[in-house]
Amino acid sequence: MTSPGGEGPPAFSEAEIVEPSFREALAYWFKLGWINFGGPAGQIALMHRDLVDRRRWIDERRFLASLDVCMLLPGPEAQQLATHIGWRLHGVRGGLAAGACFVLPSVAILLALSWIYATWDDVAAVVAVLGGIKPIVVAIIVAALFRIAQRSLRTPLHAVFAIAALVAIAWLGVPFPAIVAGAAVLGLLAGRFAPDLFVVPRHGAENEAMPGARPPVEEAPRRRGAALSLLVAGIVLWILPAAVLLAAGDGAGRLSEVYLFFTKAAFVTFGGAYAVLAYVAEHAVASEWLTAEATIDGLALAETTPGPLIIVLQFVGFLAGWNEPGALSPLVAAVVAALVTSWATFLPSTLLGLLTAPYAERLDRLQAARAALGAVTAAVVGVIASLGLFLAREVFAPAAAGGVDWIAVAAAAAGVVALVRLRVEAHWAIAGGALLGLLRLGLGF
């Protein structure tokens, strides 16, 4: 059994697990929210190092069981993993604290960056910095595509799924939710008739019993009651903003449309932010919420903040409110749109984390779900490739340039080398792109 950090299981027994107080755990989750850079892989490795190896708040097997289940769920897996571990430590309040602290700093930071972007987007220096960052964003997507393809395309049929998804979304106009649903159904069938083709390997040992895998029989009704209460609470928490926005009508611009769209997007966020962004960007550009160029800028800003990368959807929501405020002021509409976007994005993922946490060890053994995930992640490779093509056209051959920007092409190629071969962190690559943009401004090319 191998840990996310690449090392073996920690050399301590379950008897040595430390039980922190809620205050201690809350302090850690709050700190984690401000330092969890590096995307899901970096965030998961950080939690493993802190919670398994150093603090010993959870053992290796339970950590990996929760991780496996979170990879099966729609939504940001690192945030859901934090929710799982928070629940294991302190129940529902622990899960809520962990899930909320994981994303709130990024919500606040990106809200401020979105306001700066919307207010100062015509300042020469800002335009130059963003222009230098854009090729690096394309490089980041290419690097992510390499990583995901290496993990997901394990057989020729997986590659067929990826190519079919690319053709379907980029040239046939098939909606992303339909691709996810179709891949999941085909994966389930393959798991039934050809399981070796699509089943995703587990992190843990297949036949090793996990302590606590089956709760006592008398606990089952209590857990079912708690799950029903959580589900009802989640539905109520979703309905309240929807009711307010619908009651506001046309005076609130497109806020109700934004809320409903991002709720739908939250349930198809398999494969990470890059996959769902392809779906969101297509809808947002077609609806004139923002331009394709602004989508690239938003992804660059999201890459510089802590928290899950899917927070980029908040930027899309912010500009949707800013550009179509209705009777509200642009700033008020933008802030409300950004907040309801994040609410619609993270409420389902947090709720799913809380609902599945008590059953992690049992859900981890669901081969049918694992087969469906294998097919979906293979298809997601094609979806991410379509996003890369979509953004590359805007960066390398912008309409205003009247041709190919070869400096941008060279910068993107250098970015791919830095990210893939030299393993440079994304935020440092973005900083280099910003410097390139300022250099181009100063030299006039």
N, C-alpha and C positions, 0 to 999 in steps of 0.2 A: 504494500500500500504506500503510495507516494503522496506527499503533501503538496499543496499549491506552490509552495516555495521551492520545491525540487528536492526536499530532504525527506528522510524517512520519518515514521511516527515518533513523537517525543518519548523519551525514556522516563515516563512516570505513570503510575497506576491511577485508576479512577479514584482510589481512596485519597490521592493527593490533590484532587481538584479543589480549587479555592472557590468559595461562595462569596462574591462581593456584595456589599450593601447596595441598595438601589441608588443611593447618592453617589457611591463610587462608580457604579456603572453609568449613571447619567453624566458624570463628569467626563468619562471616557468617550461616550457617544457624542457629546458636544465637541470635544477636541477632534474626534475623527471627522466630523463634518467639515472642519476647516482645513484638514490636511490630506483628504482622500483624493489626491490627484492620481493620474496614471491609468484611467479607464478601469473597466471591471477586473481585468487581470491584476493590475497593480493594487486595486482596492481589496480584492479577495486575499492576495498575498499579504497585504498589510494587516488585515484582520487575523489571518492565520498566525502571523508572527506574534502579534500582540496578545491574542486571546488564547491560543493553544500553547505556543512555545514559552512566552514570557510570563503572562499572568495566570495561565492554567485555569481559566474560567470554564473551559469546555474541552472535552477530550477530542482526539483526532477523528474517531469514528463518527461521533455525532456531528462534528463540523462538516465532514465530507458527505454524510447522509443529507444534511440540510442543503449543502451546496448542490448536490445532484438534483434534488427536488426543485430548487430555485431555478436551475437551468431548464426545467421543463415548463416553467410558468411564463406567461407574457409579462413584460415589464423588466426593469433593471435588476438583474440577478444579484448584484452586490448589495443593493438597498434591501432586497428581500432576504438576503442572507443575514444582514444585520438585524432585520426584524425577527427572523427565526431565532437567532442567538439571544436577542433581547427577551423574547418570549420564554426561552429555556431558563433564563436567569431569574426573571421576575414576572412571568405571566403576561397578561395583556398589556398592563401599563409599561412593562419592560419592552415589549415589542413595539408599542406606539412610540416610546421615547427613542428607541434605536432608529426606527424608520424615519421619524420626523427629523431628528438631529442629523441624519445622514444627508438630507436634502435641503434643509432650511438655509444654511449658509450660501449654497449655490443659488437658491431662489433670490436672496437679497443681493448678492454680488451681480448676478446677471441682470436683475432689474435695474440696478444703477448703470451698468454698462449699456443696456438697451436705451436708456434715456439719453446717455451721452451720444450714442450712435445716432439716434433720431434727431437730436438737437444740433449736432455739429457735423453732420455727414457731408457738408459741402466745404469744410475747412480743408485747405490744401494738404496740410500735414497729415490730417486724419485720413484723407483719401489716399495719400501716398502709402501710409502704414498698412491700410487695409488692402491696397493693391499689391503690396509685397507679400502679404500673408496669404492671399488667395491661392497662389501656386502651391504653397505648403499644405493648405487644406486638401488640395487634390492629392498631394503626396501622402498625407495621412490616411486618406481613404484607400489609396492603392496599397499602402502598407497593411492596413486592416484587412483588406481583401486577401492579401497573401496569407496572413495569419489564419483567418477563418477558413480559407480554402484548404490549407494544410491540415486543419483539424477536421473538416467536414467532408471533403471529397476523397473518401477512402477506397472507392471502387469506381469503375467506369460508369455504372448507373447513377452514382451520385453526381458525376460530371454531367450526365445527360439531364438530370434534374436542374442543375445550375444553368445550363445552356437554355433549356426550355423556359425557365423562369425569366432569363434575360430577354429572350425573344418575345415572350408574352407581355412583359411590362413595358419594354422599350419600343416595340414595333407594332404589337397587336392591341395595345391599350387595355390589357386585362388588369383590373384593379388588384392592388396588393392583398386585400383581405381574401379575394377569391384564390389567389396563388397560395396563400397560407393554408386555406381550407382544403384546396385540392391536393397540396403536398401532404397534408396531415392524413387525409383519407387514403391516398396511395401508400403512405408509410405504414398505416395500420394494416392494410392488406398485405404489404410486403412483410411486415412483422409476423403476420399469421402464416404466410405461405413460403416466405424466404427470409427468415429472421436475420441471417448473417449479413444481409445487404444493408439494413437500415438501423439496426439496434445500436444505440450509443453505449459504449462500454462504461461501466460504473467506475467511480474512483475507488471504492472500497472493495474488499474481498467479497466475491459473489455468495459464498456459502457461510460466511462467518456471522454468527448470531450477534446482534447488537443488544447491549443491555437496554431495557426499556422499550424494545421494539413493539411489544404487545402490552398495552396497559391492562390492568386487571379488568375483568368483565364488568364489575360494578361501576367502573369509571366511564364506561362507554356512553350510557345515557346522559351523564353529566357533561361529557365533552360534546355530545350532539346538541344539547341544550345551549351550551356556550357558543357553539358554531352558529346556531340559528340566531342567537341574540346578536352576534357580531354581524351577520349578514343583514339583519333588519336594520341595525344601526348604520351600516355602510350605505344601504339604500336610502335611508332617511337623509344622511349627510350629503348624498348626491342630489336628491330631489330638492332640497332647500335652495341651493343656488339656482338650479334650473327654474324653479317656480318664480323666484325674484326676477330673473332675467326675462322670462317669458311674459311676466306681468308688466315689465317696463316697455315691452313692444318695440316699435321703431325708434323710440327715443334713445334706446341704448345701442343704436347702431347694429352691428352684427354680433353682439356679445353672446346671444343665445345660440346662434349658428356656430360660433367658435367653440362654445362649451360642448355642444352636442357632437361636433366633429372630433374634438380631441378625446372625448369619452370613447367614441368608436375606435379611434387610433390606439388608445391604451390597451385594448384587448387583442391587438394584432402586432404588438411590439416584440415578436420573436426575432432573435438574431441581432438584437441591440439597436442602438440609435441610428446607425447608418442605414439599416434596412427600412425602418419606419420613416426616416426622413425623406427617402425617395417617394414614398406615398404621400407624405404631408406636403412636400415641396410641390409636387405636381398639382395637388388640389389648391394650395395656397396661391401659387402663381396664376392658375386658371381663374381663381376667384378674385384676383387682383388685390390680395391682402399685402403682398410684397413682391419684389422682383426676384428673378433667379439669382442675380448678383447679390441681393441682400441675404438670400439663403446661405450663400457661401460666407458672407460676413458673420452671420449668426453662428454658424458652425465654428468659425475661428474664435469668436468670443466665448462660446461654450467650452472649447478646448482649453481655454486659459483659466477656467474656474474649477474649484473642487466639486465633488459630487458626481452623480451619473451624467453621462454625456447627453442623455435624452432631455436634459434641461434645455437643450436648444429649442425644443418645442415652445418653451415659454417665450423665447425671442420672437418666434413666428406669431404667437398670440399677441404679444406686445405691439408689433407693427400692424397687425390686423386692426386692433383698436385705435392705434394712432392714425392710420390712414382712413378709417371709416368710423368716426366717433359718434355719429348721429347727433343728438341734442347735447351730448356731453362735450366737455373740453377734450382735446386730443390726449393730454396727459392723463386725465382721469380715466378716459375710456381705455387707454393703453395699459395703465396699471391694473385696472379691473380685468381686462382681457388676459393679461399675463398671469394674474393670480388664479383666475378660473381655469386657465390652461394647465397650470401646475396642479391645481386641485383635481381636475379631471384625469391628469396623467398619473399622479402618485396615489390618489385614494384607492383605485382598484389594485395597484401593486401591493400597497400596504395591507389591504384587506385580504388579498390572496395569501400574502406571507403569514398573517395571523391565522387564517383558516387552515393552512397546511402544516404549520409548525408542529402541532401535537401529533401528526401522523407521518412525520418525515421518514422514519425508518421503514414504515410499511409502503408508503408511496414510492420510496426509492427502488422498490422491487417491481414496479409496474412496467413490464416489458412492452406492453402495447403503447403506453405513453412514450416510452423511450424510442420505440420504432418510429412513431409519428414525429418526434423531435428530430431524429436523424434525417428524415425526409425534408422537414421544414428548413433545417439549417443548411442542407444542400441547396435548396431552392433560394435561400437568402443570399447565397454567394452571387447568384445571377442578379438579384435585386440590387445588391450593393454595387455590382459592376455597372448596372444601369445608372445609379446615382453618380458614379465616377464619370461616366460618359456625359451625363447631363451637365455636371459642373465643369468638366474639362472644356466643353464647347464654349461656355461663358468666360472661362479664364484664358484659354489659349487663342481664341479667335473672337474676341468681343466685337460687336457690330461697330462700335465707335472707332476701332483700330483699323478696320478695312483690310485686315489680313491676319497672319499668324504672329503672335507675340513670342518670338523665339527666346527672349530673356525669361519669360514666364515658363516656357517649356524647359529650359535649362535649369531654372530654380526648382521646378517640380522634380526633375530627374535627380538633382542633387539631394533634394529632400527625401526621396525614396531610398537612396543609398544610405543617407544618414540614419533614417528610421529603421530600415531593415537590416543593413549590414553592420552599421556602427552602433545600433541600439540607442540612439539619442532619444531622450524624452521628448514628447510632442510639444510641450510648452517651450522647450529650448529651441526646437526647430521653428516654432512660430515666432519667437524673439528674433531669430536670424532672418526670417522673412520680413519682419517689420523693419529691421535695419536696412535690408535690401531696398525696400520701398522708399525709405528716406534718402538713401544713396541715389536712387534713380531721380528723385525729386531735385536733389542738389545738383546733379550733373545734367539734368534736363533730357534724359532719355528713357 
